[in-house]
């Protein structure tokens, strides 16, 4: 029987990958990647020539069960990676893991980089208990979801793209109030990494004046 490895990749700095992860990527028969072009940069940097296959939200429903059956009937080893960070955290992974469990295929998840952890720590808010929300729905269900968590007392963590950052901050200001404190982290582990803290009006003013580039993690202090 085969085996599925869940392998986290760097979220920015290519040095943030474990020696074990590099060994696994070299040893497996195939690497499933959210974006094979992005993966190629990492493999080229570390001289890894393992074959790649695209696995993303547009084809996971079609191929995940097939891949699980293949692992259940052969001794093939496959690694699953995302564009950056831990597979399964706001990107495809759940379905193939679910199908592998149904086929009694062994699954091993390696530890490694995840964007929300350094953002949470750098926010300065309580991290002993927190709620990870990931990406909110773009339209349908967005207001309903925010309505459910507006009184959340735990620290909350969200992912957001540069194209929706200002809109999201303004919506958070309406839902959570102008005095609620938050932090916004971007380009984590890269040269221009930064974490900006303040109330929502302060954050909105800052990002209206400066360029918005990179992927963002928004951390909101829980309700007192």
VENNOR-V321327 format. One record per run of one state. SS is the DSSP state (~ for helix, > for strand, _ for the rest). FROM is the first residue (numbers start at 1). TO is the last residue. Records with the same first field share a line. If there is no record, write none. Layout:
BEGIN
SS = FROM-TO ; FROM-TO
END
This chain:
BEGIN
_ = 1-2 ; 7-8 ; 10-18 ; 28-29 ; 34-35 ; 46-51 ; 55-59 ; 74-76 ; 82-84 ; 86-93 ; 103-105 ; 110-114 ; 124-129 ; 136-141 ; 150-154 ; 161-164 ; 177-180 ; 187-193 ; 210-215 ; 221-224
> = 3-6 ; 9-9 ; 30-33 ; 52-54 ; 77-81 ; 85-85 ; 106-109 ; 130-135 ; 155-160 ; 181-186 ; 194-199 ; 216-220
~ = 19-27 ; 36-45 ; 60-73 ; 94-102 ; 115-123 ; 142-149 ; 165-176 ; 200-209
END
